[in-house]
Amino acid sequence: DYDGTLTLIVSHPKDAWLADSMRQTLQELAAQTPVAILSGRDLDDVRQRAGIDDIVYAGSHGFDIAGPHGLRRQMATEFLPKLDTVENELHKRLDGISGALVERKRFSIAAHYRNV
């Protein structure tokens, strides 16, 4: 898992970056065995933040997967319109709460309350 396992828990999701030492450790491991990073983040976000080639990335809790040799899977795309509705409802209910953050991802929505 990216947030809280490979990186520290931080106040805002945009501030969670992989340390160079962790990146090096993962690269060394990937040279010996298959490695995957699973995250609630969007696939492109976690891939950019980790920046390691030739490993499997599972974004959106596994709903969006990519990896070496053309591996690519997306599940439950038919539910994306429902997520739009839920996102709007969460904003209505949480936008007035100081410190609350609604973060839309492709296949999920996070309601962050760490700073409330």
URMOTA-V84630 format. One record per residue. PSI is psi in whole degrees, -180 to 180 (* if undefined). OMEGA is omega as a letter, one per 20 degrees, with the letter a starting at -180 (999 if undefined). D_CENTER is the distance of its C-alpha to the mean C-alpha in Angstrom with 2 decimals. Layout:
[[PSI | OMEGA | D_CENTER] [PSI | OMEGA | D_CENTER]]
This chain:
[[140 | a | 8.65] [-64 | a | 7.17] [120 | r | 7.85] [-12 | r | 11.48] [-59 | r | 12.37] [-23 | r | 11.94] [167 | r | 11.92] [154 | r | 13.97] [129 | a | 13.24] [167 | a | 14.06] [-34 | a | 15.49] [134 | a | 13.15] [-32 | a | 9.40] [-15 | a | 10.75] [2 | a | 12.83] [103 | r | 10.60] [144 | r | 11.83] [128 | r | 12.68] [147 | r | 16.43] [-38 | a | 18.70] [-37 | r | 20.20] [-41 | r | 17.03] [-45 | r | 16.35] [-43 | r | 20.01] [-44 | r | 19.90] [-39 | r | 17.16] [-42 | r | 19.20] [-41 | r | 22.31] [-43 | a | 20.95] [-23 | r | 19.77] [-16 | a | 23.35] [-27 | a | 24.68] [157 | r | 22.47] [139 | a | 19.53] [141 | r | 16.17] [144 | r | 12.75] [122 | r | 9.37] [136 | a | 7.52] [155 | r | 4.11] [-12 | r | 3.70] [161 | r | 1.28] [149 | a | 4.44] [-51 | a | 6.18] [-35 | r | 8.30] [-51 | a | 6.37] [-35 | r | 5.25] [-43 | r | 8.72] [-43 | a | 10.42] [-37 | r | 9.57] [-45 | r | 10.65] [38 | a | 13.39] [125 | r | 14.89] [159 | r | 16.86] [33 | r | 17.92] [168 | r | 15.22] [136 | r | 13.16] [131 | r | 9.45] [101 | r | 8.14] [168 | r | 5.15] [46 | r | 5.65] [31 | r | 7.33] [0 | r | 9.49] [-14 | a | 10.64] [109 | a | 9.91] [138 | r | 11.19] [152 | r | 12.88] [-169 | a | 15.09] [160 | r | 18.60] [32 | r | 21.65] [13 | r | 20.15] [126 | r | 17.87] [123 | r | 16.04] [138 | r | 15.43] [129 | a | 14.24] [150 | r | 15.30] [31 | r | 16.61] [-23 | a | 16.82] [-15 | a | 19.97] [-1 | a | 18.25] [-41 | r | 16.60] [-34 | r | 19.80] [-37 | r | 19.71] [-35 | r | 16.33] [-44 | r | 18.11] [-45 | r | 20.84] [-41 | r | 18.79] [-46 | r | 17.00] [-42 | r | 20.53] [-42 | r | 21.83] [-41 | r | 19.26] [-43 | r | 20.14] [-39 | a | 23.79] [-28 | a | 23.52] [-18 | a | 21.30] [-26 | r | 22.02] [-2 | a | 25.26] [116 | a | 23.85] [127 | r | 23.73] [-15 | r | 20.49] [146 | a | 18.47] [125 | r | 15.48] [121 | a | 14.22] [111 | r | 10.92] [134 | r | 10.82] [172 | a | 8.12] [-49 | a | 9.83] [13 | r | 10.10] [174 | r | 9.66] [132 | r | 10.75] [134 | r | 10.20] [101 | a | 13.57] [132 | a | 13.53] [7 | a | 16.98] [-31 | a | 16.96] [14 | r | 19.20] [* | 999 | 21.56]]
